[in-house]
Amino acid sequence: MINKEIYAVVDLETTRTRMTDGRIIQIAIAFVQKNKIINQFNTLINPGNRERIPKMITQLTGITPKMVADAPFFEDVAFTLHAMLSGTIFVAHNVNFDLPFLNAEFERVGLTSLKNEAIDTEPLSRILWPTAPAYRLRDLTTYLNIEHGHPHQADSDAIATAELLVKIFDKARALPMITLQTLTEMPLVLPMDSRMILVEALAANRQSPEPLPSQLQVVDGLAIRRYSMPDPVHKRIADKFPAKKAAKEKLFGDRFEYRDEQAKMMNLIHTHFNDSELSTVPGQSSLVMEAPTGLGKTLGFLLPMAYLAVETGRKVVVAEPTITMQHQVQTVVEEQLKPLLSFDIRVAVLKGHLNYLNLQSFKRMLKRDEGSIPMQLAKAQMLVWLTETLTGDFDELNLNNVSQEFLARVAQPANNPAASSFAQYEFTARQAVLAEEADFIIVNHAYMVSHHADMVFQLKPYLVIDEAQHLPDTVITQSRHQVNFKQWGDVVHAGLDILAAHHQPSLQSVFERLHGGSRMLTNLRNQLQLLEDQLPKVEQKLYRRFGMQKGLELDHKQVVDSEIELADLAQFFLDNADLINAIQRAVAVLTDGLETMLTNFAEADQTFSVSERQELADFRRIVGQINTNSNRINQFKNELVMYPTASIFWLSESLGGATSSVRLAGGLLHTTNYFKQRIYPNFMPPVLTGATLFTSKKSGYLFNRFDLDEDSATSYRFGDVFDYAKQSQLLLVKNAPLPTSYNYADYLAEQLLKIADAVEENTLVLFTSNDMIAHVYNRMQNNHEYGDVSTTILAQGISGTRNKILRRLETEKPMMVLGSASFWEGIDLPGDQLRLVIMARLPFEQPDNIVAKAEEAVLISQGRQPFYQSTLPKAILRFRQGVGRLIRSQDDYGAIIVFDSRLISKSYGRSVRNMMPEAMPQLEVLDTEVVPILTDFFAQHE
């Protein structure tokens, strides 16, 4: 910060986000000089009679029409504001909103626009705190411990942003000089004059150089965090496992309360591996445990496994469904398990190499202009992150709008790793060493599927598959992919269009300024033209061979699927090898040509506009998509050889408008023998655990999917921990129309509005279809009662991403969220963050695709009933997961409503209801009784 400069930190509250029809209702300014707030200004603004304050804005800001009724109009304070701000450096959190909006208001009352230098604290915060969970002002103030009493009120926001600005100055100034120098030399595009903060920090650093902090070192121009490999593990002796209640209570001390069901789980695991005769046949002697929410499952399996690891010298591999859960388990090990033990244990978290930054690749890419603002910003974040991270794990970073293709290139190992300056510092090498020294190796299900063959140690490790019900789906999902030839062709055509465009700015104008640009442009065009000519030929040959030949006709859905015999597809690839090889050669030449062009782009002594960079970014994405489809063709070829008995391939033809499209798709059909052949041979008999494993009292479905021998398995379902009789209520609406009824969306929209208006509790409405969410949400908005409901209603895919919606559920109320898919599981919203779960219908999969039909055919050929052996068990698991979103602690309470009368009228409804918590009250009610019952339930729990 230059001492003489005054920074005016401005925040506006407005009636709308568009300056053309919105008005300011509050403006606040905090003046900062010499790293201190020296003055403040704040006033409400009357927007005038023509502009009312929308209800949503009042809910967000707390500013009501009554509050601004006696406030000055903007023209009354405009001259004072203009004079105060003139000559200052304008600062805002999202300056491209506040400054233009304020200037539009100045111009409206006859004043000139401000021409101040301007700084945006949002992208600067992204660079300087690259691992912050979020970059909204309220999130940053929480993360940085800045007092922020009233988010979305201009006075509080302006002060908080001023405090943030001071922290930005301090953090930038503390960066190593070499990091600052690289940041300032990068072609980094930041809003308005925001780069000046980095430039001034570098100037201050050079004027008063500071020694490099002891925790950092500089390697080939990069400042990185020092890291020391762990010492080898010495022989350890574990205390006797605390099998008795008194021993556990002594071990837990004041840290944890003794829980009967958790203690049973601990003993069951330790006894299973110590006192049982275990088979060495893969799939036999498994231990299967369903542990409900609240039992303390994670510590329940970690504690006995820690003792077993030290007693036997075997490692413990824990497989979690998601990366987030990997880190949660790691936290439990570090913060809960380790303090309990008298012996040391070590833990390593393993992910695929694409999850880790490669220093050599990153250094090389620093010299390249990506032609993309988000990617350049991501590089700046990574530069700062390297001074902090010990793992190099991308999941630590909070990146915005960065493609997986970009991350893959940053993670790409060097062509000659041994000759790299960073050979001994690469993060993947650290993970391999940590795994060798670790007692616990925590992986995710996807890693387990991809890298099971790599987990071979001197002694077979123990294997715990947590939330095991997800692993078979992961196996199948990872194996399946498709090539849509029309979309592939459309992408190629889009690439040709970009190269041929003459508008300004265009990619042609970039090539004209590059050395050899004309030759490069011609080469790229030639390869794209070849692809545009040849791809339709493959599509046509596929259709003639596998579609038309079978006399298929489009059904009422305008889509038809045709299963392809594996031998026929293999023969097709042989018969058309020349054509397919020509396509793949063109893709390779195209990719190499783009790399050459990017190198010339980075070295060019030219200035390129933001729009030209965006054109280049668009072309790079297109080439990436073309390359992905080419790689999928190779995957199909490989699977024909590697997985001939468990794979399925099919051709899909769809008609849209005047054109048809053909998709070639394939992958694994089922997991039969997969685990027996690929996973279990490398491990001790597996331990399967989860909150919702069983679909019936017998649960043959689970054992079949996991290749487990049920006769030799030990299975246990622990009792419920929560008092569901007092904490919950399940309402089954017996007069709801069938979900297949034509008026169901109208009915549901009406019922949801009634509940939102009367209950005013945070509510999650679970759907099985995004289309149905859109229909219901649209009908709710068009209902005349919608404007009178005080509950904020959000819809997945319409009101924001899943993560953004979840953050609002955590911090705002009352809210109603319409969600599908990922909202059924994996979210934790305790207390008043979620009080009501509504299920629009039973979560049956739709058996109208070729994979489902093929699975049905397999089951029928085995003499089994597809509905009861597959469709219903899957629905019961998903239903139980939805119910599990509600009660998350002993003090929690809430209700569940199901608007699907089949739970009552169909015989299989009893199978679903039998798998609910035994003590949970189940009430069959009319829809007119729902609101009174809910009102009474929540009144009793206030």
GIVEN-V490822 format. One record per run of one state. SS is the DSSP state (2 for helix, 1 for strand, 0 for the rest). FROM is the first residue (numbers start at 1). TO is the last residue. If there is no record, write none. Layout:
BEGIN
ss=SS from=FROM to=TO
ss=SS from=FROM to=TO
END
This chain:
BEGIN
ss=0 from=1 to=6
ss=1 from=7 to=14
ss=0 from=15 to=23
ss=1 from=24 to=33
ss=0 from=34 to=35
ss=1 from=36 to=44
ss=0 from=45 to=45
ss=1 from=46 to=46
ss=0 from=47 to=54
ss=2 from=55 to=61
ss=0 from=62 to=64
ss=2 from=65 to=68
ss=0 from=69 to=72
ss=1 from=73 to=73
ss=2 from=74 to=85
ss=0 from=86 to=88
ss=1 from=89 to=92
ss=0 from=93 to=94
ss=2 from=95 to=108
ss=0 from=109 to=117
ss=1 from=118 to=120
ss=2 from=121 to=128
ss=0 from=129 to=136
ss=2 from=137 to=143
ss=0 from=144 to=153
ss=2 from=154 to=174
ss=0 from=175 to=176
ss=2 from=177 to=185
ss=0 from=186 to=195
ss=2 from=196 to=207
ss=0 from=208 to=215
ss=1 from=216 to=219
ss=0 from=220 to=221
ss=1 from=222 to=225
ss=0 from=226 to=244
ss=2 from=245 to=252
ss=0 from=253 to=259
ss=2 from=260 to=275
ss=0 from=276 to=286
ss=1 from=287 to=290
ss=0 from=291 to=296
ss=2 from=297 to=312
ss=0 from=313 to=315
ss=1 from=316 to=320
ss=0 from=321 to=322
ss=2 from=323 to=340
ss=0 from=341 to=346
ss=1 from=347 to=349
ss=0 from=350 to=352
ss=2 from=353 to=355
ss=1 from=356 to=356
ss=0 from=357 to=358
ss=2 from=359 to=366
ss=0 from=367 to=372
ss=2 from=373 to=385
ss=0 from=386 to=392
ss=1 from=393 to=393
ss=2 from=394 to=396
ss=0 from=397 to=403
ss=2 from=404 to=411
ss=0 from=412 to=416
ss=2 from=417 to=419
ss=0 from=420 to=426
ss=2 from=427 to=437
ss=0 from=438 to=439
ss=1 from=440 to=444
ss=2 from=445 to=454
ss=0 from=455 to=460
ss=1 from=461 to=466
ss=0 from=467 to=467
ss=2 from=468 to=479
ss=0 from=480 to=480
ss=1 from=481 to=484
ss=2 from=485 to=500
ss=0 from=501 to=506
ss=2 from=507 to=512
ss=0 from=513 to=516
ss=2 from=517 to=546
ss=0 from=547 to=547
ss=2 from=548 to=550
ss=0 from=551 to=558
ss=1 from=559 to=564
ss=0 from=565 to=565
ss=2 from=566 to=575
ss=0 from=576 to=576
ss=2 from=577 to=603
ss=0 from=604 to=609
ss=2 from=610 to=642
ss=0 from=643 to=646
ss=1 from=647 to=656
ss=0 from=657 to=658
ss=1 from=659 to=668
ss=0 from=669 to=673
ss=2 from=674 to=682
ss=1 from=683 to=683
ss=0 from=684 to=686
ss=1 from=687 to=690
ss=0 from=691 to=699
ss=2 from=700 to=705
ss=0 from=706 to=713
ss=1 from=714 to=717
ss=0 from=718 to=723
ss=2 from=724 to=727
ss=1 from=728 to=733
ss=0 from=734 to=743
ss=2 from=744 to=759
ss=0 from=760 to=762
ss=1 from=763 to=767
ss=0 from=768 to=769
ss=2 from=770 to=782
ss=0 from=783 to=785
ss=2 from=786 to=788
ss=0 from=789 to=791
ss=1 from=792 to=795
ss=0 from=796 to=801
ss=2 from=802 to=811
ss=0 from=812 to=814
ss=1 from=815 to=820
ss=2 from=821 to=824
ss=0 from=825 to=830
ss=2 from=831 to=833
ss=0 from=834 to=835
ss=1 from=836 to=839
ss=0 from=840 to=849
ss=2 from=850 to=861
ss=0 from=862 to=865
ss=2 from=866 to=883
ss=0 from=884 to=893
ss=1 from=894 to=898
ss=0 from=899 to=901
ss=2 from=902 to=905
ss=0 from=906 to=906
ss=2 from=907 to=914
ss=0 from=915 to=921
ss=1 from=922 to=925
ss=0 from=926 to=926
ss=2 from=927 to=941
ss=0 from=942 to=942
END
